[in-house]
Amino acid sequence: MASVTGASATTLQLPLLPLKNVVLFPHMIVPLYVGRERSIAALEDAMMHGKQVFLCTQRRADCEDPQEADLYRVGVLGEVVQMLKLPDNTIKVLIEGSSRALIERFVEVKPHLKVEVALLDEEVQPSSELEALMRGVVDLFDRYVELDKKVPPEVNLTVRGVEDAGRMADIVASNLNIGVTDKQDVLETFQMDARLEKLSTVLQREIEIRDMDRSIRQRVRQQIDRRQKEFYLKEQMRVIQEELGGEEAQLSELDELREKLRALELAEALEDRLLKDVDRLERMPPGSPEISVLHNYLDLVVSLPWHERSEDVTDLRAAEAVLDEDHHGLKKVKERILEFLAVRQLTKSPKGPILCFIGPPGVGKTSLGRSIARALGRKFVRVSLGGVSDEAEIRGHRRTYVGSMPGRIIKGLREAGTRNPVFLLDEVDKMSSDFRGDPASAMLEVLDPEQNKHFSDHYLEIPFDLSEVLFITTANVYYSIPRALLDRMEVINLPGYTPEEKMVIAREFLIPKQLTDHGLTDKNIEITRPAVSTMINRYTSEAGVRNLERSIAGVCRKVAREVVSG
């Protein structure tokens, strides 16, 4: 705040009435509602001793029991014009400010605040500079009143009729819709030319803000008027179509499509482009080949999970139980998934690792991905990349081609219905490349956490965020995977099962599954440990358990035939 000088020798001891969010200026009359006990006591004291009271503003409005440090030093000497007690024990009081005053010291704090104040005399020396400042403030206030409709027009006439510079400045400051700090700054500025300069600065700032606000409002109004006009014309078209006897179902479907597009909350430019596509679809003549192409595209956009996501399982023990229930062994893989869950809970980051399971056929790479999805509580999507040689299978086709479609990544997300599924890319080592492109190169963007936040599908042509997807790839060998692609993945080896592990898997997983699949029970067949050991050692020679499962299935089929034959 500005330093205050010019205090006269006249001092008074008066009750103090602290104000919240209000700055009173001399010659102003304001109504106040008083409810605090000390403030009521101050008013009662003032009514018994000349009706004079000192009013100053609190530094913080939330302070209910202000002390010396909570109050500004400069305030206004006021006179109680009228006081009325209300039924709720509060007091409505009308106070007129008379002159500025400065707190010299605090005399009492109970039962109310009482201070000794020094009156401040305003000494105004007429000059051409002062006259120029006054005219500048009046002109700026005229412009302010035009922009701020909350200020009554008669105030402007009052300001123009006041010749006293101090009174004119106080009237202007009291009618400005500005903060308490700015008003207090004007109140504490005693030098008249400095006070008028501060008012000019504040007025210039407020005029610029209101000009900008008016410009924004006009742009919004124009946009609303344009949309209302479009709505009116479309309603007219709908009525005409009804009179002609058709097309009403198509119109209602397009309106529904517009509402779905607006509900996606995409970027404004993307939303406008998609709505223009709907308008173009509406204007197309029946039978146009472009209708199905454009309609399929818009249906894809509204069916993608832009904001939908699954809630992850936060119970590590429950997730561990799911993994143990579906797979025996694989300790390293299970630990990695549980570590991911733990880190996710601590960081709240949606990004997940990109895991690559490498191992021989039949060791459970694909089924492990499904178990991971169940343990996380997410949707599961599987895409087989074996034999894929076209880049468009990953990125999609451009819509200029006949029969164009989105890529497998976008298709999988639409099927999942959430933006954070577990996405299994199976047989990633069996992709190939030809004249149609290299799908492995397209996978570089999909599997790069720094790039897939804005994955671009050629068909969709709208960036889609893949950063929340948990990608899992599977492969049988290292050497077939491109080096750059392998570098983006965390490789976890799944070695072949030992005979002991195969025994546990057969008894706990495979035999119960095959009995159920063949309609058998424990009463129909019992496969003993020696029998399983014989199958493992003599009839199957593999790293996984697929042939072992086939052998168990062969036994179950023969028993099923005997059961049916009697």
C-alpha positions in Angstrom: 0.0 0.0 0.0 1.0 3.6 -0.4 2.4 5.5 2.5 0.0 7.9 4.1 1.0 11.4 5.2 -1.0 14.5 6.1 -2.5 13.4 9.4 -3.8 16.5 11.3 -3.4 17.2 15.0 -7.1 16.3 15.5 -7.4 12.9 17.2 -10.5 11.1 18.4 -11.2 7.9 20.4 -14.0 6.0 18.7 -15.4 2.5 18.6 -14.2 0.5 15.6 -16.4 -1.4 13.3 -14.4 -3.9 11.1 -15.8 -4.5 7.6 -15.7 -7.7 5.5 -15.1 -7.3 1.7 -16.3 -3.7 1.9 -14.3 -0.5 1.6 -16.1 2.6 2.7 -15.2 6.0 1.2 -15.9 9.5 2.5 -19.3 11.0 1.5 -20.7 7.6 0.7 -23.7 6.1 2.4 -23.8 2.3 2.8 -26.2 -0.2 4.4 -24.5 -2.8 6.6 -25.7 -5.9 8.3 -24.0 -6.4 11.6 -24.1 -9.8 13.5 -20.8 -10.2 15.5 -21.1 -9.5 19.2 -18.2 -7.0 19.3 -19.5 -5.2 16.3 -22.9 -4.8 17.8 -21.4 -3.6 21.1 -19.3 -1.0 19.0 -22.5 0.3 17.4 -24.4 0.6 20.7 -21.4 2.5 22.1 -21.5 4.8 19.1 -25.2 5.5 19.5 -24.6 6.6 23.1 -21.7 8.9 22.2 -22.5 11.1 19.3 -23.2 8.3 16.7 -19.7 8.4 15.4 -17.8 5.2 14.6 -14.5 4.4 12.8 -14.8 1.9 10.0 -11.9 0.0 8.4 -11.6 -3.1 6.3 -10.3 -6.5 7.4 -7.3 -7.9 5.6 -8.9 -11.4 5.5 -12.7 -11.8 5.2 -12.7 -15.2 6.9 -11.4 -13.8 10.2 -14.3 -13.7 12.6 -12.5 -12.1 15.6 -10.1 -9.6 14.0 -7.2 -8.2 16.0 -4.9 -5.3 15.4 -2.8 -7.2 12.8 -5.9 -8.2 10.9 -7.0 -4.7 10.1 -5.9 -2.0 7.6 -4.6 1.2 9.4 -6.5 3.6 7.2 -10.3 3.8 7.3 -13.1 6.3 7.3 -14.8 8.2 10.1 -18.5 7.5 9.8 -21.8 8.6 11.3 -24.7 6.3 12.1 -27.7 7.6 10.1 -30.2 4.8 11.0 -30.1 1.6 13.0 -32.7 -1.2 13.0 -32.7 -4.4 15.0 -33.9 -7.4 13.0 -35.8 -10.5 14.4 -32.7 -12.7 14.0 -30.7 -10.5 16.5 -28.7 -8.9 13.8 -28.6 -5.1 13.1 -29.2 -3.3 9.9 -27.4 0.1 10.0 -27.0 2.9 7.5 -23.7 4.7 7.8 -22.4 7.8 6.0 -18.6 8.3 5.7 -17.2 11.7 6.4 -13.4 11.8 6.2 -10.3 9.6 6.1 -8.6 8.7 9.3 -5.5 6.8 10.5 -5.4 4.5 13.5 -2.8 5.8 16.0 -3.3 3.1 18.6 -5.7 0.6 20.0 -7.3 1.8 23.2 -9.6 -1.2 24.1 -10.3 -4.7 22.8 -13.2 -5.6 25.1 -16.2 -5.5 25.0 -15.4 -4.1 21.6 -12.5 -2.6 19.7 -11.8 1.1 20.4 -9.1 3.1 18.7 -7.6 6.5 18.7 -7.6 7.9 15.2 -6.0 10.9 13.6 -8.1 12.8 11.0 -6.5 13.2 7.6 -6.9 16.6 5.9 -6.9 16.6 2.1 -4.9 19.6 0.7 -5.6 20.1 -2.9 -3.6 22.6 -4.9 -5.4 23.4 -8.2 -3.3 23.0 -11.3 -3.6 22.3 -15.0 -2.1 18.8 -14.4 -4.8 18.0 -11.8 -7.5 19.3 -14.1 -6.1 17.0 -16.9 -6.1 14.0 -14.5 -9.7 14.7 -13.4 -10.9 14.9 -17.0 -9.1 11.7 -17.9 -10.7 9.9 -15.0 -14.1 11.2 -16.0 -13.7 10.1 -19.6 -12.5 6.6 -18.6 -15.4 6.3 -16.1 -17.8 7.1 -18.9 -16.3 4.2 -21.0 -16.4 1.9 -17.9 -20.1 2.7 -17.3 -20.9 1.8 -20.9 -19.3 -1.6 -20.5 -20.4 -2.4 -16.9 -24.2 -2.4 -16.8 -24.2 -2.9 -13.0 -23.3 0.8 -12.5 -26.4 3.0 -12.6 -26.2 5.7 -15.4 -27.1 8.5 -12.9 -23.7 7.9 -11.2 -22.0 9.1 -14.3 -24.0 12.3 -14.2 -23.1 12.8 -10.6 -19.4 12.4 -11.3 -19.5 15.0 -14.1 -21.2 17.5 -11.7 -18.6 17.2 -8.9 -15.8 19.8 -9.0 -13.9 18.6 -6.0 -11.2 16.3 -7.1 -11.1 14.2 -3.9 -14.9 13.7 -3.8 -15.0 12.8 -7.5 -12.2 10.2 -7.0 -14.0 8.7 -4.1 -17.3 8.4 -5.9 -15.6 6.7 -8.9 -13.6 4.3 -6.7 -16.7 3.3 -4.7 -18.6 2.4 -7.8 -16.0 0.3 -9.5 -16.4 -3.5 -9.5 -12.8 -4.2 -8.3 -11.1 -6.1 -5.5 -10.9 -4.9 -1.9 -7.1 -4.5 -2.2 -7.4 -2.1 -5.1 -10.1 0.0 -3.3 -8.0 0.1 -0.1 -5.0 1.2 -2.2 -7.0 4.2 -3.5 -8.3 5.0 0.0 -4.8 5.0 1.4 -3.4 7.3 -1.3 -3.5 10.8 0.2 -1.8 12.8 -2.5 -4.5 13.8 -5.0 -2.5 13.6 -8.2 -1.3 10.1 -7.2 -4.8 9.0 -6.3 -6.1 10.1 -9.7 -3.3 8.3 -11.5 -4.0 5.1 -9.7 -7.7 5.4 -10.6 -6.7 5.9 -14.2 -4.6 2.8 -14.2 -7.3 0.7 -12.5 -9.9 2.0 -15.0 -7.7 1.3 -18.0 -7.2 -2.3 -16.8 -10.9 -2.9 -16.1 -11.9 -1.4 -19.4 -9.5 -3.8 -21.2 -10.9 -6.8 -19.3 -14.5 -5.8 -20.1 -13.7 -5.2 -23.7 -12.2 -8.6 -23.9 -15.2 -10.1 -22.1 -17.6 -8.4 -24.5 -15.7 -9.7 -27.5 -15.8 -13.3 -26.1 -19.5 -13.0 -25.4 -20.2 -11.7 -28.9 -18.3 -14.7 -30.5 -20.2 -17.1 -28.3 -23.5 -15.5 -29.2 -22.7 -15.6 -32.9 -21.9 -19.3 -32.6 -25.1 -20.0 -30.7 -27.1 -18.0 -33.3 -25.5 -20.0 -36.1 -26.4 -23.3 -34.4 -29.9 -22.1 -33.7 -30.2 -21.2 -37.4 -29.0 -24.6 -38.4 -31.4 -26.3 -36.0 -34.3 -24.2 -37.4 -33.4 -25.0 -41.0 -33.1 -28.7 -40.2 -36.5 -28.7 -38.5 -37.9 -27.1 -41.6 -36.3 -29.9 -43.7 -37.7 -32.5 -41.4 -41.2 -31.1 -41.8 -40.9 -31.0 -45.5 -39.7 -34.6 -45.6 -42.6 -35.7 -43.5 -45.0 -33.9 -45.9 -43.3 -35.6 -48.8 -43.8 -38.9 -47.0 -40.4 -40.4 -46.1 -36.8 -39.9 -44.9 -37.9 -39.1 -41.3 -36.3 -42.2 -39.9 -33.0 -41.2 -41.6 -33.2 -37.7 -40.2 -33.8 -38.9 -36.6 -30.9 -41.3 -37.0 -28.6 -38.5 -38.1 -29.7 -36.3 -35.2 -28.9 -39.2 -32.8 -25.5 -39.5 -34.5 -24.8 -35.8 -33.9 -25.7 -36.1 -30.2 -23.4 -39.1 -29.9 -20.5 -37.2 -31.6 -21.0 -34.2 -29.2 -21.1 -36.5 -26.2 -17.6 -37.8 -27.1 -16.1 -34.5 -26.0 -13.4 -34.5 -28.7 -11.3 -31.5 -29.6 -13.4 -28.7 -31.1 -11.7 -28.9 -34.5 -12.3 -32.7 -34.7 -15.9 -32.3 -33.5 -16.6 -29.7 -36.1 -15.1 -31.9 -38.8 -17.2 -34.9 -37.8 -20.4 -32.8 -37.6 -19.7 -31.5 -41.1 -19.4 -35.1 -42.3 -22.9 -35.8 -40.8 -24.2 -32.7 -42.6 -22.6 -34.0 -45.9 -24.2 -37.4 -45.3 -27.5 -35.7 -44.8 -27.2 -33.9 -48.2 -26.2 -36.9 -50.2 -28.8 -38.2 -52.6 -30.2 -41.6 -51.9 -28.3 -44.4 -53.6 -25.0 -42.6 -53.5 -22.1 -45.2 -52.9 -20.5 -42.8 -50.5 -23.4 -43.0 -48.0 -22.4 -46.5 -46.7 -18.7 -45.5 -46.6 -19.3 -42.3 -44.6 -21.9 -43.9 -42.4 -19.6 -46.8 -41.5 -16.9 -44.4 -40.6 -19.0 -42.3 -38.3 -20.4 -45.4 -36.6 -16.8 -46.5 -35.9 -16.0 -43.1 -34.4 -19.0 -43.2 -32.0 -18.4 -46.8 -31.0 -14.8 -46.5 -29.9 -14.1 -46.3 -26.2 -12.8 -42.7 -26.0 -13.4 -42.4 -22.3 -14.6 -45.8 -21.0 -12.1 -47.8 -19.0 -12.1 -50.8 -16.7 -11.3 -50.4 -13.0 -8.2 -52.3 -12.2 -8.1 -54.9 -9.4 -6.3 -53.4 -6.5 -6.1 -56.5 -4.3 -2.8 -58.1 -4.9 -3.7 -61.3 -3.1 -6.8 -61.7 -5.2 -4.8 -61.2 -8.4 -2.2 -63.7 -7.3 -4.9 -66.2 -6.5 -6.3 -65.9 -10.0 -2.9 -66.4 -11.6 -2.2 -69.5 -9.4 -5.6 -70.9 -10.2 -5.1 -70.8 -14.0 -1.4 -71.7 -14.2 1.1 -73.8 -12.3 4.6 -72.5 -11.9 5.7 -69.5 -14.1 6.8 -67.7 -11.0 8.8 -65.0 -12.8 5.8 -64.0 -15.0 3.4 -63.9 -12.0 5.8 -61.8 -10.0 6.2 -59.3 -12.9 2.4 -58.9 -13.2 2.0 -58.4 -9.4 4.9 -55.8 -9.5 3.0 -54.0 -12.2 -0.1 -53.8 -10.0 1.9 -52.6 -7.0 3.6 -49.9 -9.0 0.3 -48.8 -10.6 -1.3 -48.4 -7.1 1.7 -46.2 -5.9 2.1 -44.0 -9.0 -1.5 -43.9 -10.3 0.0 -43.9 -13.7 -2.1 -45.6 -16.4 0.9 -46.6 -18.5 1.7 -50.3 -18.4 4.6 -52.5 -19.5 4.9 -54.1 -22.9 5.7 -57.8 -22.2 6.9 -60.4 -24.6 6.5 -64.0 -23.8 9.0 -66.2 -25.7 8.9 -69.9 -25.4 8.2 -73.2 -27.3 4.7 -74.1 -28.4 2.3 -75.3 -25.7 3.8 -73.8 -22.6 0.8 -71.5 -22.0 1.8 -68.1 -23.5 -1.6 -67.3 -24.9 -3.7 -68.6 -22.0 -1.4 -66.7 -19.6 -2.4 -63.5 -21.4 -6.1 -64.3 -20.7 -5.3 -65.0 -17.1 -3.5 -61.7 -16.7 -6.6 -59.9 -18.0 -8.8 -61.8 -15.5 -6.4 -61.0 -12.6 -6.4 -57.3 -13.5 -10.1 -57.1 -14.0 -9.7 -55.9 -17.6 -11.2 -56.9 -21.0 -9.1 -59.3 -23.1 -8.4 -58.9 -26.8 -6.4 -61.4 -28.9 -5.0 -60.6 -32.3 -3.1 -63.2 -34.3 -0.2 -61.8 -36.3 0.9 -65.0 -37.9 1.3 -64.6 -41.6 0.4 -60.9 -41.6 2.3 -59.2 -44.4 0.2 -56.0 -45.0 0.9 -52.8 -43.0 -2.8 -51.9 -43.4 -3.6 -54.8 -41.1 -2.1 -52.8 -38.3 -2.7 -49.1 -39.4 -5.9 -49.6 -41.4 -6.7 -48.6 -45.0 -7.2 -45.1 -46.1 -10.9 -44.3 -46.8 -10.2 -43.5 -50.4 -10.0 -47.2 -51.2 -13.0 -49.4 -51.9 -13.7 -51.8 -49.0 -11.4 -49.9 -46.6 -11.4 -50.9 -42.9 -9.7 -49.9 -39.7 -6.6 -51.8 -38.6 -6.7 -54.7 -36.1 -5.7 -52.5 -33.2 -8.7 -50.1 -33.6 -11.0 -53.1 -34.3 -9.8 -54.8 -31.1 -10.5 -51.7 -29.0 -14.0 -51.4 -30.4 -14.7 -55.0 -29.6 -13.3 -54.6 -26.0 -15.4 -51.5 -25.3 -12.7 -50.0 -23.0 -9.5 -48.0 -23.6 -7.4 -50.1 -21.3 -7.8 -53.8 -22.2 -5.1 -56.5 -22.1 -4.1 -56.7 -25.8 -2.4 -59.9 -26.8 -0.5 -59.8 -30.1 0.0 -63.5 -30.8 2.8 -64.9 -32.9 4.6 -61.6 -33.4 7.7 -63.4 -34.7 5.7 -64.8 -37.7 5.0 -61.5 -39.4 6.5 -60.9 -42.9 6.9 -58.1 -45.3 6.2 -57.6 -49.1 5.3 -54.9 -51.6 2.3 -53.9 -49.4 4.6 -52.7 -46.6 6.2 -54.0 -43.4 3.7 -54.6 -40.5 6.6 -54.9 -38.0 7.5 -51.3 -38.7 3.9 -50.3 -38.1 4.1 -52.1 -34.8 7.0 -49.8 -33.7 4.5 -47.0 -33.0 2.0 -49.3 -31.3 4.5 -50.7 -28.9 6.4 -47.5 -28.1 5.0 -45.8 -24.9 6.3 -42.5 -26.1 4.4 -42.6 -29.4 1.3 -44.7 -28.9 -0.4 -41.9 -26.9 -1.3 -40.4 -30.3 -1.6 -43.6 -32.4 -2.8 -42.7 -35.9 -5.0 -45.2 -37.8 -5.2 -44.4 -41.5 -8.9 -45.2 -41.6 -9.8 -43.4 -38.4 -7.6 -40.3 -39.0 -8.1 -39.2 -35.4 -5.3 -39.8 -32.8 -6.2 -42.5 -30.3 -4.5 -42.9 -26.9 -3.1 -46.4 -26.5 -1.0 -45.6 -23.5 -3.4 -47.3 -21.1 -3.5 -50.5 -23.0 -1.4 -53.4 -21.5 0.2 -55.0 -24.6 1.5 -58.6 -24.4 3.2 -60.2 -27.3 4.1 -63.9 -27.8 6.7 -65.5 -29.9 8.5 -68.9 -30.3 12.0 -67.6 -31.1 14.1 -64.5 -30.8 15.8 -64.3 -34.2 12.5 -63.7 -36.2 11.6 -60.5 -34.3 13.1 -57.3 -35.7 15.7 -55.8 -33.5 14.0 -52.4 -33.2 10.7 -54.1 -32.2 12.4 -56.4 -29.7 14.0 -53.4 -28.0 10.6 -51.9 -27.1 9.5 -55.0 -25.2 10.3 -56.6 -21.9 11.2 -60.2 -22.7 10.2 -62.9 -20.3 11.3 -66.5 -21.2 8.9 -69.4 -20.7 11.0 -72.5 -20.7 9.6 -76.0 -21.2 8.0 -77.8 -18.3 9.8 -80.4 -16.4 8.2 -83.9 -16.0 7.3 -83.0 -12.4 5.5 -79.8 -13.5 3.7 -81.7 -16.3 2.5 -84.1 -13.7 1.0 -81.3 -11.5 -0.5 -79.6 -14.6 -2.1 -82.8 -15.8 -3.6 -83.7 -12.5 -4.8 -80.3 -11.4 -5.7 -78.7 -14.8 -5.8 -81.0 -17.8 -7.6 -84.1 -16.4 -10.5 -82.2 -14.7 -10.9 -80.1 -17.9 -11.1 -83.2 -20.2 -13.5 -85.0 -17.9 -15.8 -82.0 -18.0 -15.4 -81.7 -21.8 -16.3 -85.4 -22.3 -19.1 -85.6 -19.8 -17.3 -87.9 -17.5 -16.9 -88.0 -13.7 -14.5 -89.6 -11.2 -16.8 -92.6 -11.1 -16.3 -93.3 -14.8 -12.5 -93.1 -14.9 -9.5 -92.7 -12.7 -6.2 -91.7 -14.3 -3.4 -92.6 -11.8 -0.1 -90.9 -11.4 1.8 -93.9 -13.0 -0.5 -93.6 -16.0 0.1 -89.9 -16.4 3.9 -90.5 -15.9 3.8 -93.1 -18.7 2.0 -90.6 -21.0 4.6 -88.0 -20.3 7.7 -90.2 -20.7 6.6 -92.5 -23.5 3.9 -90.9 -25.5 4.7 -87.2 -25.5 8.1 -85.5 -26.1 7.5 -81.8 -26.0 8.3 -78.6 -24.0 4.6 -77.8 -23.5 1.6 -79.9 -22.6 -0.5 -79.9 -25.8 0.3 -83.5 -26.8 -0.2 -84.6 -23.2 -3.7 -83.0 -23.2 -4.4 -84.8 -26.5 -3.4 -88.1 -25.0 -5.6 -87.6 -22.0 -8.5 -86.6 -24.4 -7.9 -89.8 -26.3 -8.3 -91.9 -23.2 -11.4 -90.0 -22.2 -13.0 -90.6 -25.6 -12.5 -94.3 -25.4 -14.0 -94.4 -21.9 -16.9 -92.2 -23.1 -17.7 -94.7 -25.8 -17.6 -97.6 -23.3 -19.9 -95.7 -20.9 -22.5 -95.1 -23.8 -22.2 -98.6 -25.1 -22.9 -100.1 -21.7 
